[in-house]
Amino acid sequence: MEKKYSIMTLILLWSGLVIVSSMYVTIPLTTVFTGTFHKTANQAAWIGSAFSLCYAIGCLLYGPFSDMYGRKIFLASSISALAIVSFIIGFIDHFSGLVMLRALEGLIAAAFAPISFVYAAEMFPPEKRLTAVGFILMVSFINFS
């Protein structure tokens, strides 16, 4: 059975785009957060900073874990968990809860970066590998600000 490398590439591309979007989505909402939660702009910035801080920490953790337990399970689990946490965030109306869930979201989202490149290198044949890695890199370097 021939693997569907185009579909696999599209899934990696879409997942990367969602994760990069998650990182930057709160920047234009800072004024909304300051008004809604009656916080200063510096305090409201913690909604984005919590994500970024935990994302950085998580990037250090997932590489070794995926070596031990498998890359596919970590990618699939993290993307599923990210969808669930992102959905729950939409119903949070407390500032501290939002910061904590954004931190959790960042920790979960961090699985994609270190694992996706190695996963593509292991799963794609040499003639298709460069395209897959190129698409992952493309969304990794998108800056929405």
C-alpha positions in Angstrom: 0.0 0.0 0.0 1.4 3.3 -1.1 1.6 5.9 1.7 -0.1 9.2 1.0 2.8 11.5 1.4 0.9 14.6 0.1 -1.7 14.1 2.8 0.9 13.6 5.5 2.6 16.8 4.4 -0.7 18.7 4.4 -1.4 17.5 7.9 2.0 18.5 9.1 1.6 21.9 7.4 -1.8 22.5 8.9 -0.7 21.4 12.4 2.3 23.7 12.3 0.1 26.6 11.1 -2.3 26.1 14.0 0.5 26.0 16.5 2.1 29.1 15.2 -1.3 30.8 15.2 -1.8 29.7 18.8 1.3 31.4 19.8 0.4 34.8 18.3 -3.4 34.9 18.6 -3.4 36.9 21.9 -1.3 39.8 20.7 -4.1 41.7 19.0 -6.4 40.8 21.9 -4.4 42.6 24.6 -6.7 45.6 24.7 -9.7 43.3 24.9 -8.1 41.4 27.8 -7.3 44.7 29.7 -10.9 45.8 29.5 -12.5 42.4 30.2 -10.3 41.4 33.1 -9.5 45.0 34.4 -5.8 44.4 34.1 -2.9 46.5 32.9 -1.4 45.8 29.5 1.6 44.3 31.2 -0.6 41.9 33.2 -2.6 41.0 30.1 0.6 40.2 28.2 1.0 37.2 30.6 -1.7 35.5 28.6 0.7 35.3 25.6 3.9 35.1 27.7 2.7 32.1 29.6 2.2 30.2 26.3 5.7 31.2 25.1 7.5 30.4 28.3 5.9 26.9 28.5 6.4 26.4 24.8 10.2 27.0 25.2 10.3 24.6 28.2 8.3 21.9 26.4 10.6 22.0 23.3 13.4 20.7 25.6 11.3 17.9 27.0 9.6 16.3 24.0 12.6 15.3 22.0 13.9 12.8 24.5 10.4 11.5 25.3 9.6 10.9 21.7 12.9 9.0 21.3 11.7 6.7 24.1 8.0 6.3 23.4 7.5 7.1 19.7 7.0 10.3 17.6 3.7 9.5 16.1 2.0 9.0 19.5 3.3 12.3 20.8 2.4 14.2 17.6 -1.1 12.8 17.5 -1.7 13.1 21.3 -0.4 16.7 21.5 -2.5 17.9 18.5 -5.6 16.3 20.0 -4.9 17.7 23.5 -4.2 21.1 22.0 -7.6 21.1 20.3 -9.3 20.2 23.6 -7.5 22.8 25.6 -8.0 25.5 23.0 -11.7 24.7 23.0 -11.9 24.9 26.8 -10.1 28.3 26.7 -13.1 29.8 24.9 -15.2 29.3 28.0 -12.8 30.7 30.6 -13.8 33.9 32.2 -11.2 34.3 34.9 -7.8 35.9 34.2 -5.8 33.4 36.2 -7.5 30.4 34.6 -6.8 31.8 31.2 -3.1 32.3 32.0 -2.9 28.8 33.4 -4.6 27.2 30.4 -2.5 29.2 28.0 0.6 27.9 29.8 -0.8 24.4 29.4 -1.5 25.1 25.8 2.1 26.2 25.2 3.5 23.1 26.9 1.3 20.9 24.7 2.0 22.8 21.5 5.7 22.5 22.1 5.6 18.8 21.0 5.3 19.8 17.4 8.5 21.6 16.8 11.1 19.1 17.9 9.2 16.0 16.8 7.8 17.0 13.4 11.2 17.4 11.7 12.5 14.1 13.0 9.2 12.4 12.1 9.4 13.7 8.6 13.0 12.6 8.2 12.0 9.1 9.4 8.7 8.7 7.6 9.3 10.3 4.2 11.5 8.7 1.5 14.6 10.9 0.5 12.9 12.3 -2.6 9.9 13.6 -0.7 11.7 14.5 2.6 12.9 17.9 1.5 9.4 19.0 0.5 7.9 17.9 3.8 10.6 19.6 5.9 10.3 22.7 3.7 6.6 23.0 4.5 7.1 22.5 8.2 9.9 25.1 8.2 7.7 27.5 6.2 5.0 27.6 8.9 7.6 27.6 11.7 9.0 30.9 10.4 5.7 32.7 9.8 5.3 35.7 11.9 1.8 37.1 12.3 2.8 40.3 14.0 
